[in-house]
C-alpha cells in the first residue's frame, strides 16, 4: 500500500519506490530505499512528515504515493 494510507506512529518497511527514474533517485537520496523503516510523524493538508533512517523528512502527497510499504 502507498505511504499515504499508513497511520501515524506505525513503523512500516519500504517495499519499493515507484515513478520515473529521476523521482526514484531523489527519494533514495532522502533515505527512502527498499527495506528501510519509515514512520509517519504527522499529516497536514496532504503533506507528511516522516521518520526515515534517523531523519525527519517532509514530503508531499504525490511523492508519498510513490512509496510502497508493507
PyMOL commands that set and color helices and strands:
alter all, ss='L'
color gray80, all
select helices_A, chain A and resi 3-5+21-30+61-64
alter helices_A, ss='H'
color red, helices_A
select strands_A, chain A and resi 11-17+37-44+47-52+55-59+67-69
alter strands_A, ss='S'
color yellow, strands_A
deselect
rebuild
show_as cartoon
